[in-house]
Amino acid sequence: MPREAKLFASSSGSVVRGYLKFRANITPRWIRNARTSRKRVEPEIVRSLRMLGDLKKNRPRARSAIEHAGKALRAVLNRWEIAYSKENFIAAYVFFWSCSGMVLRIYRWTAAAGV
């Protein structure tokens, strides 16, 4: 069973808030998992888009079916968007993490140089 994205939820998707709450190294596995989580939804999006397009083309008067297919497509797109947000959250967090070490090194270098 996959773990819940508690850091993403508790920081409301904000990288800065997440960085301030959790200062630990993000493993590359987390980044890969976030990407595969998003990529796993994409075939379902294609199926939903095709189904909606076929309904509109072949059965233009089936309003209920078209409306239901549109809602299903929106639900799938919403799941994809959340997965995309989580992937970007983790990538930005890793960027902040790597920059924080760089800023610390620059600070130490300028302090040692007396600048």
C-alpha positions as CSV (number, residue, x, y, z in Angstrom):
1,M,0.0,0.0,0.0
2,P,1.5,3.3,-1.0
3,R,2.3,5.9,1.7
4,E,0.3,9.1,1.9
5,A,2.0,12.3,0.8
6,K,1.7,13.9,4.2
7,L,4.4,16.5,3.6
8,F,2.7,17.7,0.5
9,A,-0.7,17.8,2.2
10,S,0.6,19.5,5.4
11,S,2.4,22.2,3.5
12,S,-0.5,22.8,1.1
13,G,1.7,22.1,-1.9
14,S,4.1,24.9,-1.0
15,V,7.7,23.9,-1.4
16,V,9.0,26.6,1.0
17,R,6.6,25.5,3.7
18,G,7.6,21.9,3.1
19,Y,11.3,22.7,3.3
20,L,10.8,24.6,6.5
21,K,8.9,21.7,8.0
22,F,11.0,18.8,6.9
23,R,14.7,19.3,6.5
24,A,16.0,15.9,5.3
25,N,17.4,14.5,2.1
26,I,14.9,13.4,-0.5
27,T,15.9,10.1,-2.0
28,P,16.0,9.7,-5.8
29,R,13.5,6.9,-5.4
30,W,10.9,9.4,-4.2
31,I,11.4,11.4,-7.4
32,R,11.1,8.3,-9.6
33,N,8.0,7.2,-7.7
34,A,6.3,10.6,-8.2
35,R,7.1,10.5,-11.9
36,T,5.8,6.9,-12.4
37,S,2.7,7.8,-10.4
38,R,1.9,10.6,-12.9
39,K,2.8,8.5,-16.0
40,R,0.6,5.6,-14.9
41,V,-2.5,7.8,-15.2
42,E,-1.8,9.0,-18.8
43,P,-3.1,5.9,-20.6
44,E,-6.4,6.3,-18.7
45,I,-6.5,10.0,-19.9
46,V,-6.1,8.8,-23.5
47,R,-8.9,6.3,-23.1
48,S,-11.2,8.9,-21.5
49,L,-10.5,11.4,-24.2
50,R,-11.1,8.9,-27.0
51,M,-14.3,7.7,-25.4
52,L,-15.6,11.3,-25.1
53,G,-14.6,12.0,-28.7
54,D,-16.3,8.9,-30.0
55,L,-19.5,9.7,-28.1
56,K,-19.6,13.2,-29.5
57,K,-19.0,11.9,-33.0
58,N,-21.1,8.8,-33.1
59,R,-23.9,9.6,-30.6
60,P,-24.2,13.4,-30.5
61,R,-27.7,13.2,-28.9
62,A,-26.6,11.0,-26.0
63,R,-26.3,13.9,-23.7
64,S,-26.3,11.9,-20.5
65,A,-23.5,9.6,-21.7
66,I,-21.5,12.6,-23.0
67,E,-21.9,14.4,-19.7
68,H,-20.9,11.3,-17.7
69,A,-17.8,10.8,-19.9
70,G,-16.9,14.5,-19.4
71,K,-17.1,14.1,-15.7
72,A,-15.0,10.9,-15.8
73,L,-12.4,12.7,-17.9
74,R,-12.3,15.6,-15.4
75,A,-11.8,13.2,-12.5
76,V,-8.9,11.5,-14.3
77,L,-7.3,14.9,-15.2
78,N,-7.6,16.0,-11.6
79,R,-5.8,12.9,-10.4
80,W,-3.1,13.6,-13.0
81,E,-2.8,17.2,-12.0
82,I,-2.4,16.3,-8.3
83,A,0.3,13.8,-9.2
84,Y,2.1,16.4,-11.4
85,S,1.9,18.9,-8.5
86,K,3.5,16.3,-6.2
87,E,6.2,15.5,-8.7
88,N,7.1,19.2,-9.0
89,F,6.9,19.7,-5.2
90,I,9.5,17.0,-4.7
91,A,11.7,18.3,-7.6
92,A,11.6,21.8,-6.2
93,Y,12.2,20.5,-2.7
94,V,15.3,18.7,-4.0
95,F,16.4,21.9,-5.7
96,F,16.0,23.9,-2.5
97,W,17.9,21.3,-0.6
98,S,20.8,21.4,-3.0
99,C,20.8,25.2,-3.0
100,S,20.8,25.4,0.7
101,G,24.1,23.6,0.8
102,M,25.5,25.8,-1.9
103,V,24.4,29.0,0.0
104,L,26.0,27.6,3.1
105,R,29.3,27.0,1.2
106,I,29.2,30.5,-0.3
107,Y,28.6,32.0,3.1
108,R,31.5,30.0,4.6
109,W,33.7,31.0,1.7
110,T,32.9,34.8,2.1
111,A,33.3,34.6,5.8
112,A,36.7,33.0,5.5
113,A,37.8,35.4,2.9
114,G,36.7,38.4,5.0
115,V,34.5,39.8,2.3
